[in-house]
């Protein structure tokens, strides 16, 4: 058995392994938007005003300063400001996500207490999520 395991280990091709993985249920896009909306503490669109590095507990972390454009859920109001962790390699988040300066995002925020852009959500560029806005308007009522 050990010989077989060694043989397989040698003969198997190298595979790229991700540092984190996300599970999205099989559902229509509208159903995923509903699930994300219900599971999020805040849902809003925002403009990335600044991206910068800070040190947190001895670890360099990338953060982004966002200006809220429109809010569908949560405590953040239009034209308010929010700093979020926006680091793909942030060691204390399961899957971080970056932010590009001068871009607009649709953000599904899991925790307003320790806000971070997570890639295991529908958070992403606003221009790729415009079809979600009518549904978010309905869900926000």
PLY file of the C-alpha trace (Angstrom):
ply
format ascii 1.0
element vertex 141
property float x
property float y
property float z
element edge 140
property int vertex1
property int vertex2
end_header
0.00 0.00 0.00
2.85 2.41 0.82
4.48 1.66 -2.51
1.22 2.42 -4.33
0.83 5.72 -2.45
4.43 6.68 -3.25
3.96 5.74 -6.91
0.78 7.85 -7.14
2.45 10.79 -5.42
5.32 10.71 -7.92
3.20 10.14 -11.01
0.39 12.61 -10.27
0.78 15.96 -12.03
1.24 19.06 -9.88
-2.01 20.87 -9.19
-2.45 24.48 -8.17
-4.01 24.73 -4.73
-5.91 27.81 -3.61
-5.34 29.30 -0.17
-9.07 29.45 0.31
-12.11 28.13 -1.43
-15.64 29.38 -1.66
-18.85 27.44 -1.87
-21.69 29.03 -3.78
-24.90 27.03 -3.78
-26.38 25.99 -7.09
-29.01 28.62 -7.69
-30.06 31.22 -10.21
-28.24 34.55 -10.06
-31.34 36.24 -8.59
-31.53 33.57 -5.88
-27.83 34.15 -5.08
-28.46 37.90 -4.80
-31.34 37.21 -2.38
-29.16 34.85 -0.31
-26.27 37.34 -0.19
-28.63 40.17 0.75
-30.13 38.14 3.60
-26.73 36.94 4.87
-25.11 40.39 4.79
-25.14 43.03 7.49
-24.83 45.77 4.88
-25.24 45.99 1.10
-24.13 49.12 -0.74
-22.38 50.52 -3.77
-19.23 52.52 -3.15
-16.45 54.43 -4.86
-12.86 53.47 -3.97
-11.37 56.83 -3.00
-8.04 55.59 -1.63
-6.06 52.37 -1.21
-3.28 52.26 1.39
-1.25 50.01 3.66
-1.52 49.93 7.46
0.00 47.75 10.14
-2.40 45.67 12.22
-0.96 43.56 15.04
2.44 43.59 13.34
1.03 42.58 9.94
0.99 44.89 6.91
-2.55 45.03 5.57
-4.03 46.79 2.55
-7.13 48.89 3.25
-9.46 50.93 1.09
-11.35 54.10 1.91
-14.81 53.95 0.36
-17.44 56.62 -0.20
-20.89 55.06 -0.06
-22.90 55.81 -3.20
-26.14 53.98 -2.46
-27.17 51.75 0.43
-29.76 48.98 0.31
-29.20 47.48 3.74
-27.37 48.35 6.94
-26.13 51.34 8.84
-24.12 53.07 6.10
-25.78 55.98 4.34
-25.07 57.63 0.97
-22.03 59.95 1.01
-20.68 58.44 4.24
-17.13 57.06 4.40
-15.90 53.63 5.39
-12.48 51.99 5.65
-12.40 48.29 4.81
-9.75 45.60 4.61
-9.12 45.12 0.91
-6.27 42.63 0.90
-6.26 39.42 -1.11
-3.65 37.96 1.26
-5.07 39.12 4.60
-4.17 36.24 6.95
-7.16 36.52 9.28
-9.89 36.43 6.60
-10.81 33.26 4.81
-10.68 34.92 1.40
-9.82 38.56 1.02
-10.56 40.63 -2.02
-8.73 43.64 -3.39
-9.99 47.06 -4.37
-8.83 49.13 -7.33
-8.36 52.86 -6.84
-11.00 55.00 -8.61
-13.34 52.07 -9.19
-16.92 51.47 -8.08
-17.99 48.35 -6.20
-21.15 46.59 -5.18
-20.36 45.39 -1.64
-22.04 42.65 0.37
-20.55 43.24 3.83
-20.80 40.36 6.30
-19.72 42.35 9.36
-19.92 46.09 9.90
-17.84 45.65 13.06
-14.75 44.40 11.16
-15.47 45.34 7.54
-13.57 43.60 4.79
-14.07 42.89 1.13
-14.54 39.16 0.85
-14.19 37.25 -2.37
-16.58 34.55 -1.10
-19.54 36.75 -1.89
-21.03 38.62 -4.81
-18.92 41.68 -3.93
-17.34 42.99 -7.10
-17.17 45.74 -9.72
-20.39 47.75 -9.87
-20.40 47.85 -13.66
-20.67 44.05 -13.69
-23.59 44.06 -11.23
-25.95 46.64 -12.73
-28.55 43.94 -13.40
-28.68 43.28 -9.62
-29.81 46.81 -8.74
-33.55 46.43 -9.55
-33.68 43.32 -7.35
-31.75 45.08 -4.55
-34.27 47.96 -4.75
-37.10 45.43 -4.23
-35.30 43.62 -1.39
-34.59 46.91 0.40
-38.30 47.76 0.76
0 1
1 2
2 3
3 4
4 5
5 6
6 7
7 8
8 9
9 10
10 11
11 12
12 13
13 14
14 15
15 16
16 17
17 18
18 19
19 20
20 21
21 22
22 23
23 24
24 25
25 26
26 27
27 28
28 29
29 30
30 31
31 32
32 33
33 34
34 35
35 36
36 37
37 38
38 39
39 40
40 41
41 42
42 43
43 44
44 45
45 46
46 47
47 48
48 49
49 50
50 51
51 52
52 53
53 54
54 55
55 56
56 57
57 58
58 59
59 60
60 61
61 62
62 63
63 64
64 65
65 66
66 67
67 68
68 69
69 70
70 71
71 72
72 73
73 74
74 75
75 76
76 77
77 78
78 79
79 80
80 81
81 82
82 83
83 84
84 85
85 86
86 87
87 88
88 89
89 90
90 91
91 92
92 93
93 94
94 95
95 96
96 97
97 98
98 99
99 100
100 101
101 102
102 103
103 104
104 105
105 106
106 107
107 108
108 109
109 110
110 111
111 112
112 113
113 114
114 115
115 116
116 117
117 118
118 119
119 120
120 121
121 122
122 123
123 124
124 125
125 126
126 127
127 128
128 129
129 130
130 131
131 132
132 133
133 134
134 135
135 136
136 137
137 138
138 139
139 140
